[in-house]
Amino acid sequence: MSSLSFECAFLSTKNVAWGDNQYDTRFIELSTLSTDDNTKVRNYKNTFNMTVISAGAQGDSDDVANTFRTGVYGPWYGTPTFVVIAPDRTLYYPVAFDQLDEIIESTGAEKPDTNVPDPTTFNVNITSGITLPSGSVKFYLKPANASSPKYEITKNNEGNYSFIYPSSNFPSIENPEVIMETNASAYHSSLNSVDLVSIQKHILGIKTLTQQIQLLASDVNGDSKINSTDLVILQKVILGLITQFPNQVKSYKSLPEKLSVSENPGQTTTLNFTVFKTGNVN
């Protein structure tokens, strides 16, 4: 490796280690040659794959270099020469290769945390007593107690709902949770007169519905009661007289309504939802 390529590799490595100009530290490379115009500087960076901020004579780099050449701040040893300037404008010069990290740290700068934990794979498992029509329900990741941002969880190649968190498609959010949503119409082929009879028997006290899903499914108008009004509404749905339940009651509901997302780095976690049809109690 030539001396020049070694210096470039060293500087690039340091720049990346300190956050690639995205965190506390900025690495700036200044040419000492008055003949280095913008094109030469750009070609130089491309040749050695450098990501540091660079400037040539057109950026007045030689004026800065001449300040150090005069010996105002200390002896000039030629290139490469390293200078560290702290936020309080304290200037450290000259700085040797093996002193860079120590001097930069003394300014209060910190390297970015490279020990990023592995993400967690979440599988959303759905249990349902009926066949859910395609697209009838959707699952989303969102912050608790907030409607946005909201990220849809789609099916993987195996046909299962799955997502990786955190990731580019599911970035880290505060208090994440998974919810189910639906805009499906009220009718489903599973609804029939048997449901009407079962709800009527419950209202009359002949045969009480005891399961939580049955009780939630029977309340088709969302008033937290089960009475003749629910029977009338459900009958209209079955006959095709209405296409949506009143009071924004959804055609499908889930238990639980939402599940908190707890990270388990590098592992797979399953979130279990039971999805049921409003009006279907059998």
C-alpha positions as CSV (number, residue, x, y, z in Angstrom):
1,M,0.0,0.0,0.0
2,S,1.4,3.4,-0.9
3,S,1.8,6.1,1.7
4,L,-1.0,8.2,0.1
5,S,-3.5,5.3,0.0
6,F,-2.6,4.4,3.6
7,E,-3.3,8.0,4.7
8,C,-6.6,8.0,2.9
9,A,-7.6,4.6,4.3
10,F,-6.6,5.7,7.8
11,L,-8.6,9.0,7.6
12,S,-11.7,7.2,6.1
13,T,-11.6,4.6,8.9
14,K,-11.4,7.3,11.6
15,N,-14.2,9.2,9.9
16,V,-16.5,6.2,9.9
17,A,-15.6,5.2,13.4
18,W,-16.6,8.6,14.6
19,G,-20.0,8.5,12.9
20,D,-19.3,9.5,9.2
21,N,-20.1,13.2,9.9
22,Q,-23.5,12.2,11.3
23,Y,-22.7,12.5,15.1
24,D,-20.5,14.6,17.3
25,T,-17.4,14.8,15.0
26,R,-16.7,16.3,11.6
27,F,-13.6,15.3,9.7
28,I,-12.5,17.9,7.1
29,E,-9.7,17.3,4.7
30,L,-7.9,20.4,3.3
31,S,-5.5,20.3,0.4
32,T,-2.2,22.2,0.8
33,L,-1.7,22.7,-3.0
34,S,-2.8,25.8,-4.7
35,T,-3.3,23.8,-7.9
36,D,-5.9,21.5,-6.4
37,D,-9.2,22.7,-7.8
38,N,-12.7,21.3,-7.1
39,T,-12.4,18.7,-9.8
40,K,-9.1,17.3,-8.6
41,V,-10.4,17.2,-5.0
42,R,-13.5,15.3,-6.2
43,N,-11.5,12.8,-8.2
44,Y,-9.1,12.3,-5.3
45,K,-12.1,11.4,-3.0
46,N,-13.6,9.1,-5.6
47,T,-10.3,7.3,-6.2
48,F,-9.9,6.5,-2.5
49,N,-13.6,6.1,-1.7
50,M,-13.4,8.9,0.9
51,T,-16.5,10.3,2.7
52,V,-14.8,13.1,4.6
53,I,-15.7,16.7,3.8
54,S,-12.9,18.0,1.5
55,A,-11.9,21.3,0.1
56,G,-9.2,22.5,-2.3
57,A,-7.8,25.9,-3.4
58,Q,-11.2,27.0,-4.7
59,G,-12.4,26.5,-1.1
60,D,-9.5,28.6,0.3
61,S,-7.8,25.5,1.7
62,D,-4.3,26.8,1.0
63,D,-5.0,29.9,3.1
64,V,-5.8,27.7,6.1
65,A,-2.7,25.5,5.4
66,N,-0.5,28.6,5.2
67,T,-1.6,29.7,8.6
68,F,0.0,26.5,10.0
69,R,3.0,26.6,7.7
70,T,4.1,29.9,9.3
71,G,4.5,28.1,12.7
72,V,1.9,30.3,14.5
73,Y,0.4,27.3,16.2
74,G,3.5,25.1,16.4
75,P,6.0,23.4,14.1
76,W,5.0,22.3,10.6
77,Y,6.0,18.8,9.7
78,G,4.4,18.6,6.3
79,T,1.5,16.3,5.3
80,P,-0.5,14.7,6.6
81,T,-1.0,17.1,9.5
82,F,-3.9,16.7,11.9
83,V,-5.6,19.5,13.8
84,V,-8.4,19.1,16.3
85,I,-10.7,22.0,17.2
86,A,-13.0,21.6,20.2
87,P,-16.5,23.2,20.5
88,D,-15.1,25.8,22.8
89,R,-12.5,26.7,20.0
90,T,-9.6,25.1,21.8
91,L,-7.1,24.1,19.1
92,Y,-4.9,21.0,19.4
93,Y,-1.9,21.0,17.1
94,P,0.1,19.1,16.0
95,V,-1.8,15.8,16.6
96,A,-0.2,12.5,15.7
97,F,-2.0,9.5,14.1
98,D,-2.1,7.6,17.4
99,Q,-3.3,10.6,19.4
100,L,-6.5,11.4,17.4
101,D,-9.0,9.3,19.3
102,E,-7.7,10.5,22.7
103,I,-7.7,14.2,21.7
104,I,-11.1,14.0,20.1
105,E,-12.5,12.3,23.2
106,S,-11.0,15.0,25.4
107,T,-13.2,17.6,23.7
108,G,-16.3,15.7,25.0
109,A,-17.2,14.1,21.7
110,E,-18.5,10.5,21.8
111,K,-18.4,7.8,19.2
112,P,-21.8,6.4,18.1
113,D,-22.9,3.3,19.8
114,T,-22.0,0.4,17.5
115,N,-23.5,-2.2,19.8
116,V,-26.9,-2.0,18.2
117,P,-29.0,-5.0,19.4
118,D,-30.4,-7.3,16.8
119,P,-34.1,-6.7,15.9
120,T,-37.0,-8.9,16.9
121,T,-39.1,-10.9,14.5
122,F,-42.8,-10.7,15.3
123,N,-45.3,-13.2,14.0
124,V,-49.0,-12.2,14.2
125,N,-51.0,-15.4,14.7
126,I,-54.7,-15.2,13.9
127,T,-57.3,-17.6,15.3
128,S,-60.8,-17.4,13.9
129,G,-63.9,-19.6,13.8
130,I,-64.7,-18.5,10.2
131,T,-62.8,-18.0,7.0
132,L,-61.8,-14.4,6.7
133,P,-62.3,-12.9,3.3
134,S,-59.1,-11.6,1.7
135,G,-58.4,-8.1,2.7
136,S,-61.2,-8.0,5.3
137,V,-58.8,-7.2,8.2
138,K,-55.5,-5.5,8.4
139,F,-52.9,-5.3,11.1
140,Y,-50.8,-2.3,11.9
141,L,-47.9,-1.3,14.1
142,K,-48.4,2.2,15.8
143,P,-47.6,4.1,19.0
144,A,-49.9,3.5,21.9
145,N,-52.4,6.3,22.4
146,A,-51.6,7.8,19.0
147,S,-53.1,7.2,15.6
148,S,-49.8,7.9,13.7
149,P,-47.4,7.0,12.4
150,K,-49.0,3.7,11.4
151,Y,-47.2,0.8,9.5
152,E,-49.2,-2.0,7.9
153,I,-48.1,-5.5,8.7
154,T,-48.3,-7.7,5.5
155,K,-48.1,-11.4,4.9
156,N,-44.8,-13.0,4.2
157,N,-44.1,-15.7,1.6
158,E,-45.6,-18.3,3.8
159,G,-48.9,-16.4,4.0
160,N,-48.4,-15.3,7.6
161,Y,-48.4,-11.8,9.1
162,S,-44.9,-11.0,10.1
163,F,-42.6,-8.1,10.7
164,I,-39.1,-7.2,12.0
165,Y,-38.8,-4.5,14.6
166,P,-37.0,-2.2,14.6
167,S,-36.2,-2.1,10.8
168,S,-36.4,0.3,7.9
169,N,-40.1,-0.7,7.3
170,F,-40.9,-0.7,10.9
171,P,-38.8,2.1,12.6
172,S,-38.5,2.4,16.3
173,I,-41.5,4.3,17.9
174,E,-42.5,5.1,21.4
175,N,-44.6,2.4,23.1
176,P,-45.3,0.3,20.0
177,E,-48.4,-1.8,19.7
178,V,-50.2,-3.9,17.1
179,I,-53.9,-3.4,16.3
180,M,-56.4,-4.8,13.9
181,E,-58.5,-2.6,11.6
182,T,-61.3,-3.4,9.2
183,N,-63.5,-1.6,6.7
184,A,-65.4,-4.7,5.6
185,S,-69.1,-4.7,5.0
186,A,-71.4,-6.0,7.8
187,Y,-72.6,-9.1,6.0
188,H,-70.8,-12.4,6.0
189,S,-72.1,-15.8,4.9
190,S,-71.6,-17.1,8.4
191,L,-74.5,-14.9,9.6
192,N,-77.9,-16.6,9.6
193,S,-81.1,-17.2,11.6
194,V,-79.3,-19.5,14.0
195,D,-77.5,-16.4,15.4
196,L,-80.8,-14.5,15.7
197,V,-82.3,-17.4,17.7
198,S,-79.3,-17.7,20.0
199,I,-79.3,-13.9,20.7
200,Q,-83.0,-14.0,21.3
201,K,-82.7,-16.9,23.8
202,H,-80.0,-14.9,25.6
203,I,-82.3,-11.9,25.9
204,L,-85.2,-14.0,27.2
205,G,-82.9,-15.8,29.6
206,I,-83.6,-19.2,28.1
207,K,-80.0,-20.0,27.2
208,T,-77.4,-17.4,28.2
209,L,-74.4,-16.7,26.1
210,T,-71.4,-17.0,28.4
211,Q,-68.3,-16.7,26.2
212,Q,-66.7,-13.2,25.9
213,I,-66.6,-13.5,22.2
214,Q,-70.3,-14.3,22.0
215,L,-71.2,-11.4,24.2
216,L,-69.1,-8.9,22.2
217,A,-70.4,-10.3,18.9
218,S,-74.0,-9.9,20.0
219,D,-73.7,-6.2,20.7
220,V,-74.0,-5.2,17.1
221,N,-74.8,-1.5,17.8
222,G,-72.0,-0.9,20.2
223,D,-74.1,0.3,23.2
224,S,-72.6,-2.4,25.6
225,K,-76.1,-4.0,25.8
226,I,-77.7,-7.0,24.2
227,N,-81.4,-6.4,23.5
228,S,-84.1,-6.4,20.8
229,T,-82.4,-3.5,19.0
230,D,-79.4,-5.8,18.2
231,L,-81.8,-8.4,16.9
232,V,-83.4,-5.9,14.5
233,I,-80.1,-4.6,13.2
234,L,-78.7,-8.1,12.7
235,Q,-81.8,-9.2,10.8
236,K,-81.4,-6.2,8.5
237,V,-77.8,-7.1,7.8
238,I,-78.8,-10.7,7.0
239,L,-81.5,-9.5,4.6
240,G,-79.2,-7.1,2.9
241,L,-81.1,-4.0,4.0
242,I,-78.0,-2.4,5.5
243,T,-74.3,-2.8,4.6
244,Q,-72.7,-1.4,7.8
245,F,-73.4,-1.7,11.5
246,P,-74.5,1.5,13.2
247,N,-72.3,3.7,15.4
248,Q,-69.2,2.8,13.6
249,V,-69.3,-0.8,14.9
250,K,-66.8,-2.8,12.9
251,S,-67.7,-6.0,11.0
252,Y,-64.8,-7.8,12.6
253,K,-63.4,-7.5,16.1
254,S,-60.4,-8.9,17.8
255,L,-59.4,-10.2,21.2
256,P,-57.4,-8.5,22.5
257,E,-58.0,-5.2,20.7
258,K,-54.3,-4.5,20.8
259,L,-51.0,-6.0,21.9
260,S,-47.9,-4.2,23.1
261,V,-44.7,-4.9,21.3
262,S,-41.8,-5.9,23.6
263,E,-38.4,-6.3,21.9
264,N,-36.5,-9.6,22.4
265,P,-33.3,-8.9,20.4
266,G,-32.4,-11.7,17.9
267,Q,-35.5,-13.8,18.9
268,T,-38.9,-14.5,17.4
269,T,-42.1,-13.5,19.3
270,T,-45.6,-14.5,18.5
271,L,-48.6,-12.1,19.0
272,N,-51.9,-14.0,19.2
273,F,-55.2,-12.5,18.1
274,T,-58.6,-14.0,18.0
275,V,-60.7,-12.5,15.2
276,F,-64.5,-12.9,15.2
277,K,-67.4,-11.7,13.2
278,T,-69.8,-9.2,14.7
279,G,-73.2,-10.9,14.9
280,N,-71.9,-14.4,14.7
281,V,-72.4,-16.1,18.0
282,N,-72.3,-19.8,16.9
